[in-house]
Amino acid sequence: MAAQPAEGFVTYELKGNVAHVGLNRPAKRNAISDAFVEAIAAAVARAETEAKAAVLFGHGNHFCAGLDLAEHVTKTAIEGVRGSRRWHAVFSGIEHGTIPWISALHGAVIGGGLELAASTHIRVADKTAFFALPEGQRGIFVGGGGSVRVARLTGVARMTDMMLTGRVASAEEAERWNLAQYVVDAGTALDKAHQLAEAAASNAEISNYAVINALPRIQDMAKEDGLFVESFISSFTATSPEAEQRLRAFLEKRVARVKAPGSA
């Protein structure tokens, strides 16, 4: 299926079982406005209905340079709250939806762009990517979920450093800080993200749902509560018809065993 624009700000293309959602405001470094957020929401909702995994990427030279400050500066306090809560709802639709999302990052991954990337489940950065949270220098504060998502990925101390000093992290630093799980050569992040999305799309849907929804919630629980919930999620997924078919295929040696990287 050819790429299709979604409200002008977003392109959408279905490649097999994988939806490709492209941020499409390159002249503004894909800065996010209110209308842009709604276009992302529409693309996310569509992917949920017809894909088994999705890739999020940016057109042009950057993934996303964050909030459209020209629009934000004219808002009243209550309008700012409503806008922030809308970002939360849309990004939660990615993080706590029914399919895995892989982001392909290049160029600027700044402010709200980093908050958006943090809502995806796996992040692939090419070597041109750079990461920053310049809100402190702009006299504002993160509003797209960064104080929760980014802080949990990097730790509060690392995020505090970024916000107070304007520190900019390279792709390699981002991998060490858990902002990215893969670092690849320039121009190859989208291909790698698609490869990972295809792998995730081949999993049992109930397993994917459990991974992306149960794991983060268990992390928020006390140890014994998390272990208790894990038992129920484990039992529930293992008794699904698809799990039974996959387990039998493994036991009957109709699928390959896990091997060490590079082994024959």
C-alpha positions in Angstrom: 0.0 0.0 0.0 1.4 3.4 -1.0 2.1 6.0 1.7 -0.9 8.2 2.3 -1.0 11.6 4.1 -3.0 11.8 7.3 -4.2 15.3 7.8 -1.1 16.6 6.0 1.2 16.3 9.0 1.6 12.5 8.9 2.1 9.8 6.2 0.8 6.3 6.6 1.8 3.2 4.8 1.0 -0.4 5.5 3.9 -2.8 4.6 2.6 -6.3 5.2 1.7 -6.5 8.9 3.7 -3.3 9.8 2.3 0.2 9.7 4.8 3.0 8.8 3.8 6.3 10.4 5.9 9.3 9.2 6.1 12.7 10.8 5.7 15.0 7.9 6.5 18.6 8.7 10.2 18.7 7.6 10.3 22.5 7.1 9.6 22.9 10.8 11.9 20.0 11.8 8.6 18.1 12.5 7.8 20.4 15.4 4.5 19.3 17.0 1.4 21.5 17.0 -2.1 20.7 18.2 -3.2 19.7 14.7 -0.1 17.6 14.4 -1.0 15.7 17.6 -4.5 15.0 16.2 -2.9 13.6 13.0 -0.7 11.3 15.1 -3.7 10.2 17.0 -5.6 9.3 13.8 -2.6 7.3 12.5 -2.2 5.5 15.7 -5.9 4.5 15.8 -5.7 3.3 12.2 -2.6 1.2 12.9 -4.3 -0.4 15.8 -7.1 -1.7 13.5 -5.0 -3.1 10.7 -1.4 -3.7 11.7 0.4 -6.1 14.1 3.3 -3.7 14.7 4.2 -0.1 13.7 7.2 2.0 12.9 7.3 5.7 13.7 9.8 7.9 11.9 10.4 11.5 10.7 10.6 12.8 7.2 13.4 15.2 6.3 16.6 15.7 8.3 15.1 15.2 11.8 12.9 12.9 13.7 11.2 15.7 15.7 12.5 19.0 17.2 9.7 19.1 19.8 6.9 21.4 20.6 5.8 24.1 18.2 6.8 27.1 20.4 5.1 29.7 18.2 1.7 28.1 19.0 2.5 27.3 22.6 3.5 30.9 23.6 0.0 32.3 22.9 -1.8 29.8 25.1 -3.4 30.5 28.4 -2.6 28.4 31.5 -5.7 26.2 31.2 -5.1 25.8 27.4 -1.7 24.6 28.2 -3.0 22.1 30.6 -5.5 20.8 28.1 -2.9 20.6 25.4 -0.5 18.7 27.7 -3.2 16.2 28.7 -4.0 15.6 25.1 -0.4 14.8 24.4 -0.5 12.4 27.3 -3.6 10.6 26.0 -2.3 10.3 22.4 1.2 9.1 23.5 -0.4 6.6 26.0 -2.3 5.2 22.9 1.1 4.3 21.6 2.6 3.0 24.9 -0.4 1.2 26.2 -2.1 0.1 22.9 -2.4 -3.4 21.5 0.6 -3.4 19.1 4.4 -2.8 19.5 5.8 0.5 18.2 9.4 0.9 17.1 10.8 4.4 16.5 13.5 5.2 13.9 15.4 8.2 15.1 17.7 10.5 13.2 18.7 14.1 13.6 17.0 16.1 16.3 15.2 14.1 19.0 14.5 17.1 21.2 11.9 18.0 23.8 8.5 16.8 22.8 10.2 14.7 20.1 12.0 12.8 22.8 8.8 12.5 24.8 7.1 11.0 21.7 10.0 8.6 21.1 9.9 7.5 24.8 6.3 6.4 24.3 7.4 3.8 21.8 8.6 0.3 22.9 11.9 0.1 21.1 14.0 3.0 19.8 16.5 2.7 17.0 18.9 5.7 16.6 21.1 6.3 13.7 24.5 8.0 14.3 23.1 11.4 13.3 20.6 11.4 16.1 21.0 13.8 19.0 18.9 14.1 22.1 18.1 17.1 24.3 15.5 18.5 26.7 16.0 22.3 26.4 12.8 23.2 28.2 14.8 24.8 31.1 16.5 27.2 28.7 13.1 28.1 27.2 11.5 28.9 30.6 9.1 26.0 30.4 8.8 22.4 31.6 8.2 19.1 29.8 4.5 18.5 29.1 4.3 15.5 26.9 5.0 12.8 29.5 8.7 13.3 29.7 8.9 13.7 33.5 7.4 10.1 33.7 8.7 8.3 30.6 12.1 9.9 30.0 12.9 9.9 33.7 12.1 6.3 34.0 14.3 5.4 31.1 17.3 7.5 32.1 16.9 8.0 35.8 15.9 11.4 37.4 19.6 12.5 37.8 20.3 12.2 34.1 17.2 13.9 33.1 17.8 16.7 35.6 21.2 17.2 34.1 19.8 17.5 30.6 17.1 20.0 31.6 19.2 22.2 33.9 22.3 22.4 31.7 20.9 21.9 28.2 23.2 18.9 27.7 22.9 17.3 24.3 23.5 13.5 24.0 24.8 11.7 21.0 23.3 8.5 19.7 26.0 6.5 21.5 25.3 8.3 24.8 21.6 7.8 24.3 22.1 4.0 24.1 24.1 4.0 27.3 21.4 6.1 29.0 18.6 3.7 27.8 17.1 6.3 25.5 17.9 4.0 22.5 18.2 0.3 22.3 20.0 0.2 19.0 22.5 2.5 17.3 23.0 2.0 13.5 24.7 3.7 10.6 23.3 7.0 9.3 20.3 6.4 7.1 19.6 2.9 8.2 17.4 3.4 11.3 14.2 3.0 9.3 15.3 -0.3 7.8 16.4 -1.7 11.2 13.1 -0.5 12.8 11.1 -2.3 10.1 13.1 -5.5 10.7 12.4 -5.4 14.4 8.7 -4.6 13.8 8.4 -7.5 11.5 9.9 -9.8 14.2 7.5 -8.4 16.8 4.6 -8.8 14.4 5.3 -12.5 14.1 4.7 -13.0 17.8 1.4 -14.2 19.4 -0.8 -11.1 19.7 -1.6 -11.9 23.3 2.1 -12.2 24.2 2.8 -8.8 22.6 -0.1 -7.3 24.5 1.2 -8.7 27.8 4.7 -7.5 27.1 3.8 -3.9 26.3 1.0 -3.5 28.9 1.9 -5.8 31.8 5.7 -5.2 32.0 5.5 -1.4 32.7 2.7 -1.8 35.2 4.6 -4.6 37.1 7.5 -2.2 37.3 5.3 0.2 39.2 4.2 -2.4 41.7 5.8 -3.6 44.9 7.9 -6.8 44.4 5.4 -9.3 45.8 2.5 -7.6 44.0 4.4 -7.8 40.7 5.2 -11.4 41.1 1.6 -12.2 41.9 0.4 -10.4 38.7 3.1 -12.1 36.7 1.7 -15.5 37.7 -1.7 -14.7 36.3 -0.4 -13.1 33.1 1.9 -16.0 32.5 -0.9 -18.6 33.1 -3.4 -16.6 31.0 -1.1 -16.3 28.0 0.2 -19.9 28.2 -3.4 -21.3 28.0 -4.3 -19.4 24.8 -4.9 -21.5 21.7 -2.0 -19.8 19.8 0.4 -20.5 22.7 -0.6 -24.1 22.7 0.1 -24.3 18.9 3.4 -22.6 19.2 4.6 -24.7 22.2 3.7 -27.9 20.4 5.6 -26.7 17.3 8.6 -26.1 19.5 8.4 -29.5 21.3 7.9 -31.3 18.0 11.0 -29.5 16.6 9.1 -27.7 13.9 10.6 -24.4 14.9 14.3 -23.5 15.5 15.8 -23.3 18.9 17.3 -20.1 20.3 21.0 -19.9 19.3 23.9 -17.7 20.4 24.6 -14.8 18.1 26.7 -15.7 15.1 26.4 -19.5 15.7 25.6 -21.9 12.9 
